[in-house]
Amino acid sequence: MGCRLRVSAVSGSAVRLSMLVLYVEEEAGSARTCPPPGGTGDDIVVLQEERPQLTGGTVWEASGLLASALGDFGVEWQGARVLELGSGTGWLALKMAQRGASVTATDRRGMLDLLMRNVLRNQKRFPCTAEADLARGKVSELDVECVELDWEEGTVLPGKWDVIIGCEVMYLSQFYPSLVETIRRHTNEGTRIFISWQARTEDGKHKQGDFLEQARAAGLKEQLKCVQRTGANIPVYVYEFGLHDPNSRLHTGTATLAPPCYPPNSTATNIYNSQVTNVAKGK
């Protein structure tokens, strides 16, 4: 793959990919392209790779459901500073950038190469044309930067975040403490946090109650926003978290699971099928 880019180190283990990217040459290989079937030029297209011991190389079905749900929660995406945890292929980060957000997409070092390639290829597909943007050095309509962020290293990225998002970041319960601490370190008053995951019980790896208890202990409170359904009718939970504030509409304590906000065969539930393909099998 050929591209022009600049990479610079920041505090901790974080590595930033600058926005000064002009082109990306497509690369042939074992990676699978993930375009929406019958989609238009406005769709995000990413490469997917299956990698041993890593789950981030695939666009999870829950990502499409979360992207759909996030349009219903009253977030002003235009100009919002968004931090995504566990970005994987970058599909969700790029979708939020399409809505006008300035997104910092993060993942561990092993996923950065795929994440950067997908961001670059889509920035090439959506170049800036407005003279005012070009004068400021902005070359793409998709404002996404890629940053290495290992939850266990305690790195704090600079700045304040309007929104923090994470989809399928709760697959292994041993990472819950570092995930909660990473969220807490980057949360300010007014930060809205949306975490989504598909219901799983395999080997007891996925323990929703443990995560919620640890989040509360860290000063966060939660609200179950909705329960969606995959094509196989498996629940996908979307929670909002925020700092504890007695005047907030969020609450602490165990949330009562609401009925699915979309019927299993509704357009909203199946919107993923018109946007991404090749979801992970059996996960």
C-alpha positions as CSV (number, residue, x, y, z in Angstrom):
1,M,0.0,0.0,0.0
2,G,1.3,3.4,-0.8
3,C,0.2,6.6,1.0
4,R,1.6,9.9,2.1
5,L,1.1,10.4,5.9
6,R,2.8,11.8,8.9
7,V,3.1,9.9,12.2
8,S,4.1,11.4,15.4
9,A,4.4,10.1,19.0
10,V,2.4,11.6,21.9
11,S,2.3,10.7,25.6
12,G,2.3,7.1,26.7
13,S,2.0,4.5,23.9
14,A,-0.3,6.6,21.8
15,V,0.6,7.1,18.2
16,R,-1.4,9.6,16.0
17,L,-2.0,9.5,12.3
18,S,-2.3,13.0,11.0
19,M,-5.1,14.1,8.7
20,L,-2.6,15.3,6.0
21,V,-3.3,12.3,3.7
22,L,-3.6,12.8,0.0
23,Y,-4.1,9.3,-1.5
24,V,-4.1,5.6,-0.8
25,E,-3.4,2.9,-3.3
26,E,-5.6,-0.2,-2.8
27,E,-3.8,-3.3,-1.8
28,A,-4.6,-6.8,-3.0
29,G,-4.3,-9.5,-0.3
30,S,-6.2,-11.9,2.0
31,A,-8.3,-9.1,3.5
32,R,-12.0,-9.1,2.7
33,T,-13.6,-5.9,1.5
34,C,-16.8,-4.9,3.4
35,P,-19.0,-2.8,1.1
36,P,-22.8,-2.6,1.6
37,P,-24.6,-4.7,-1.0
38,G,-26.2,-2.4,-3.5
39,G,-24.9,0.6,-1.7
40,T,-24.2,4.1,-3.0
41,G,-21.1,6.2,-3.1
42,D,-22.0,7.6,0.3
43,D,-21.3,4.3,2.0
44,I,-18.3,3.5,4.1
45,V,-16.2,0.6,2.7
46,V,-13.7,-1.2,4.9
47,L,-11.3,-4.1,4.8
48,Q,-11.8,-7.0,7.3
49,E,-9.1,-9.4,8.4
50,E,-9.4,-12.4,10.7
51,R,-6.5,-12.4,13.0
52,P,-5.6,-15.0,15.7
53,Q,-6.3,-13.8,19.3
54,L,-7.8,-10.5,18.0
55,T,-11.6,-9.9,17.6
56,G,-11.3,-6.4,16.1
57,G,-10.7,-7.3,12.4
58,T,-14.4,-7.9,11.7
59,V,-17.3,-5.5,11.5
60,W,-19.6,-6.9,14.2
61,E,-23.3,-6.9,13.6
62,A,-23.8,-4.8,16.7
63,S,-21.9,-2.0,15.1
64,G,-24.6,-1.4,12.5
65,L,-27.3,-1.6,15.1
66,L,-25.5,0.9,17.4
67,A,-24.9,3.3,14.5
68,S,-28.6,3.3,13.8
69,A,-29.5,3.8,17.5
70,L,-27.1,6.7,18.0
71,G,-29.2,8.8,15.6
72,D,-32.1,8.6,18.1
73,F,-30.4,9.9,21.3
74,G,-30.4,13.6,20.7
75,V,-26.6,14.0,20.1
76,E,-25.5,16.9,18.0
77,W,-22.9,15.1,15.9
78,Q,-21.8,18.1,13.8
79,G,-18.5,19.3,15.3
80,A,-18.7,16.8,18.3
81,R,-15.4,15.5,19.6
82,V,-15.9,11.7,19.7
83,L,-13.6,9.1,21.2
84,E,-14.1,5.5,20.1
85,L,-12.7,2.7,22.1
86,G,-11.8,-0.6,20.4
87,S,-12.3,0.8,16.9
88,G,-11.2,-2.4,15.1
89,T,-11.9,-1.8,11.4
90,G,-12.9,1.8,11.9
91,W,-16.3,1.3,10.4
92,L,-18.2,2.9,13.3
93,A,-15.8,5.8,13.6
94,L,-16.1,6.6,9.9
95,K,-19.9,6.5,10.2
96,M,-19.9,9.0,13.0
97,A,-17.5,11.2,11.0
98,Q,-20.0,11.1,8.1
99,R,-22.4,12.8,10.5
100,G,-19.9,15.6,11.0
101,A,-18.1,14.5,14.2
102,S,-14.4,14.8,14.8
103,V,-13.5,11.3,15.7
104,T,-10.4,9.8,17.4
105,A,-10.5,6.1,16.6
106,T,-8.4,4.0,19.1
107,D,-7.2,0.4,19.4
108,R,-4.3,-1.7,20.5
109,R,-1.1,-1.8,18.4
110,G,-2.0,-5.0,16.7
111,M,-5.1,-3.5,15.1
112,L,-3.6,-0.1,14.1
113,D,-2.5,-1.1,10.6
114,L,-5.9,-2.3,9.5
115,L,-7.6,0.7,11.2
116,M,-5.3,3.2,9.5
117,R,-5.7,1.6,6.1
118,N,-9.5,1.7,6.4
119,V,-9.5,5.3,7.5
120,L,-7.1,6.4,4.7
121,R,-9.1,4.6,2.0
122,N,-12.3,6.3,3.0
123,Q,-10.7,9.7,3.4
124,K,-9.6,9.3,-0.1
125,R,-13.2,8.5,-1.2
126,F,-14.6,11.6,0.5
127,P,-12.2,14.5,-0.3
128,C,-12.8,18.1,0.7
129,T,-13.9,20.4,-2.0
130,A,-14.8,23.6,-0.1
131,E,-12.1,26.2,-0.5
132,A,-12.4,27.3,3.2
133,D,-11.7,23.7,4.4
134,L,-8.8,23.3,2.0
135,A,-7.3,26.6,3.2
136,R,-7.3,25.2,6.7
137,G,-5.4,22.1,5.5
138,K,-8.4,19.8,5.7
139,V,-8.3,17.3,2.8
140,S,-11.1,15.0,3.6
141,E,-14.7,15.3,4.8
142,L,-14.1,12.5,7.2
143,D,-12.4,13.9,10.3
144,V,-10.9,10.8,11.8
145,E,-7.5,10.2,13.4
146,C,-6.1,6.9,14.5
147,V,-4.5,6.6,17.9
148,E,-2.9,3.6,19.7
149,L,-4.6,3.2,23.1
150,D,-3.9,0.2,25.3
151,W,-6.4,0.3,28.2
152,E,-3.9,-1.4,30.6
153,E,-1.2,1.2,30.1
154,G,-3.1,4.1,31.7
155,T,-2.6,6.5,28.8
156,V,-4.7,9.7,28.9
157,L,-5.4,11.3,25.6
158,P,-5.5,15.1,25.7
159,G,-8.6,17.2,25.4
160,K,-12.3,16.9,26.4
161,W,-14.7,14.6,24.8
162,D,-18.3,15.2,24.0
163,V,-19.1,11.6,23.3
164,I,-17.3,8.3,24.0
165,I,-18.5,5.2,22.2
166,G,-17.6,1.5,22.3
167,C,-19.1,-1.5,20.6
168,E,-18.4,-5.1,21.5
169,V,-15.6,-4.0,23.9
170,M,-16.8,-6.3,26.7
171,Y,-16.0,-9.7,25.2
172,L,-13.5,-10.6,27.9
173,S,-14.4,-9.8,31.5
174,Q,-10.7,-9.7,32.6
175,F,-10.4,-6.4,30.7
176,Y,-13.4,-4.8,32.5
177,P,-11.3,-3.0,35.2
178,S,-9.0,-1.4,32.6
179,L,-11.9,-0.5,30.3
180,V,-13.8,1.2,33.1
181,E,-10.7,3.1,34.2
182,T,-10.0,4.2,30.6
183,I,-13.6,5.4,30.2
184,R,-13.4,7.3,33.6
185,R,-10.1,8.9,32.8
186,H,-11.5,10.4,29.6
187,T,-14.9,11.4,31.0
188,N,-15.7,15.0,31.9
189,E,-18.9,16.7,33.1
190,G,-21.3,16.5,30.2
191,T,-19.5,13.6,28.3
192,R,-22.1,11.1,27.0
193,I,-20.9,7.5,26.9
194,F,-22.6,4.9,24.8
195,I,-21.5,1.2,25.2
196,S,-23.1,-1.6,23.2
197,W,-22.7,-5.3,23.2
198,Q,-24.4,-8.5,22.0
199,A,-25.6,-10.9,24.7
200,R,-23.2,-13.8,25.2
201,T,-22.7,-16.5,27.8
202,E,-20.0,-18.6,26.2
203,D,-17.5,-19.8,29.0
204,G,-18.8,-17.0,31.2
205,K,-16.6,-14.5,29.4
206,H,-19.3,-11.9,29.1
207,K,-20.6,-10.7,32.5
208,Q,-22.7,-7.6,32.1
209,G,-23.5,-7.3,35.8
210,D,-19.8,-7.2,36.7
211,F,-19.1,-4.4,34.2
212,L,-22.0,-2.3,35.5
213,E,-20.9,-2.8,39.1
214,Q,-17.4,-1.7,38.3
215,A,-18.6,1.3,36.4
216,R,-20.8,2.4,39.4
217,A,-17.8,2.0,41.7
218,A,-15.8,4.3,39.4
219,G,-18.5,7.0,39.8
220,L,-20.4,6.3,36.6
221,K,-24.1,5.7,36.3
222,E,-26.0,4.0,33.6
223,Q,-29.3,3.9,31.7
224,L,-30.4,1.1,29.4
225,K,-31.3,3.1,26.2
226,C,-32.7,0.2,24.1
227,V,-32.4,-3.5,23.3
228,Q,-32.0,-4.3,19.6
229,R,-32.0,-7.6,17.9
230,T,-29.5,-9.2,15.4
231,G,-30.7,-11.1,12.4
232,A,-30.5,-14.2,14.6
233,N,-32.8,-12.5,17.1
234,I,-30.0,-12.2,19.7
235,P,-30.3,-9.2,22.0
236,V,-27.9,-6.3,21.6
237,Y,-27.9,-3.9,24.5
238,V,-27.1,-0.1,24.2
239,Y,-26.3,1.6,27.5
240,E,-25.6,5.3,28.2
241,F,-23.1,6.2,31.0
242,G,-22.2,9.5,32.6
243,L,-20.7,11.0,35.7
244,H,-22.9,10.7,38.8
245,D,-25.1,13.8,39.2
246,P,-28.3,13.8,41.3
247,N,-29.9,16.1,38.8
248,S,-29.2,13.9,35.8
249,R,-31.7,11.8,34.0
250,L,-29.3,8.8,34.2
251,H,-29.6,6.6,37.3
252,T,-27.5,4.2,39.3
253,G,-28.6,0.8,40.2
254,T,-29.7,-2.2,38.1
255,A,-31.5,-1.2,35.0
256,T,-34.7,-3.0,34.1
257,L,-34.3,-4.6,30.7
258,A,-36.8,-3.0,28.3
259,P,-38.5,-4.8,25.5
260,P,-36.7,-4.5,22.1
261,C,-37.1,-1.0,20.8
262,Y,-37.3,-2.4,17.3
263,P,-39.1,-5.6,16.2
264,P,-36.7,-8.3,15.0
265,N,-37.6,-7.8,11.3
266,S,-37.9,-4.1,11.3
267,T,-36.0,-1.8,9.0
268,A,-34.0,-0.3,12.0
269,T,-32.9,-3.8,13.2
270,N,-31.9,-4.9,9.7
271,I,-30.3,-1.7,8.6
272,Y,-26.9,-3.4,9.3
273,N,-27.6,-5.8,6.4
274,S,-27.7,-2.9,4.0
275,Q,-24.5,-1.4,5.3
276,V,-22.0,-4.2,6.1
277,T,-21.4,-7.8,5.3
278,N,-19.2,-10.7,6.4
279,V,-20.0,-10.5,10.1
280,A,-18.1,-12.8,12.5
281,K,-19.6,-16.2,12.5
282,G,-20.7,-17.6,15.8
283,K,-19.7,-14.5,17.8
